[in-house]
Amino acid sequence: MKRIRFALIGVLLLTVLGCTSVEFAKTTQNSYRPKAATCSFDIVMTRPERKFVELGILEELRCAGPCKKVSDVRTLVQPHVCRVGGDAVIFAANGYGWYVKGIVIKYLH
């Protein structure tokens, strides 16, 4: 009974504290200048019409619960996007509307 109680408390704490994570995998050999840690970037759901290069993939998005809000996802991925010099993230959502994966891109000017 104590184990169940501690497990429930642990799950509750993780939910309240907003335990979050994301995995980033670089998909190019090219390197770009990092941006400030709080850089701004576009969030898009469809392929942009302007030219770009793919920098990496964001996977295993975990917010305090399902990643449903753009503001939560932006905060979650911002360090990764800024570190690699990204200009935008093309997000994919599942059938429930949860953000599940993103492609970090750099616009070509």
PyMOL commands that set and color helices and strands:
alter all, ss='L'
color gray80, all
select helices_A, chain A and resi 2-17+70-83
alter helices_A, ss='H'
color red, helices_A
select strands_A, chain A and resi 21-26+42-44+52-62+88-93+99-107
alter strands_A, ss='S'
color yellow, strands_A
deselect
rebuild
show_as cartoon
